[in-house]
C-alpha cells in the first residue's frame, strides 16, 4: 500500500477510523521500520499510544512534512473539506482532519521521490 493509496482510502471515510489511524502510524512512524505495513498485525490502541490522526486536526498536522505549507478550506455546502500541502497533494474529505491527513500523506510520498 502506497501513501497515495492510503490517502485515497482516507478520502473515502465519512468520519474518524481507529483502524486507519493504526495504519497511518505504522507507515509513517520511523520507529516502525521505515513504513513497512502488514495488515495482519496492528497494535492494540491501549498498548501503543497511537495518535487519532483521522479525528484530530492537531494529530493530522503532525503528518505534514517539515517546511511544507498547507491550507484547509470548507466548501459552502459543507459536504467536503479541501486540504493541500503543495503541488499534487490536493485532498477532499468529509472532515478537516481527514482532508489534511490525505494531503499530508501525498506530500510525504512526493518528498520521498
Steps between C-alpha positions, in 0.01 A plus 500: 500500500647835397438823686291613202285186532457571870410864425228383259366265767489787750312721254229233485441500876194672645659552841786399729627142470730346763609219266618758245674694782698184574594455135611864475711458813663184367592644160612845617673449835874440442514276809289248306764398250468769238145456386464123482130419522352164587122484538533180703642677804361824624590598857228542755429868561540449875847345468645772273404869510380539140389854412142548382609634160157464340319670790737774610622791292795534740599137441450535124731805497784281630491317164573814297864487383728762654518819297178420315233767512142378509145628473154374590178635352141394556264533207168680527281193518726351773502157335875493456814666623793580275861481616827548318865469603654608174490397134307180422391447860140621483254301709125515551348328802210513744689680778801733525705233681431242229579745220825610663604138564450415134680812373789452744549135399511604134758767589709243688498267203594787265790597728626137500528493120 
